[in-house]
Amino acid sequence: MASRIEHRSTFSADLATTFDAVAGEAALRARLEEIGGDDAELLEYVPAGDGVRYKLRQGISSDKLPSAVRTLHRGDLIVEREQTWKTAGSGYTGIATASVSGVPGEITAKTSLTGEGEQVTLVNSGEVKVRIPFVGGKLEGVIAEQVTKLLEREAEFVAKWLAER
């Protein structure tokens, strides 16, 4: 059984400016610098005519992990995440996938960025699956909670980035 991830953020800017703050190369590098954790890096950034694809690596120090995770995983966690965005009607849609070092399973999400005028909404809807007998469900819940917190921090960064531009 998987644990759900649902997150919605609203920004006061036009769609193109918000997309650049969410998925532009300069914004991604700045976001990783500020909230990416240990060994954060933009591994790949490939613009396409109708969108973009990028890969990120983010680190979570073991001392910041919940005790339930530390008992199952020794050392820091490394999260590798791939995101694709494509234009779709009056916005953008995407798919995000992530894996966590040493944890058998995956994180998947559908993403959308839509809006009119100066009101744009970013939606992430996905799930966490961990394939470890007996404790997988508990670990899924912890990871889903941490992913939601990360999405909140990323939304705060985007809002700050927009306010400074």
Disulfide bonds with the S-S distance in Angstrom:
none
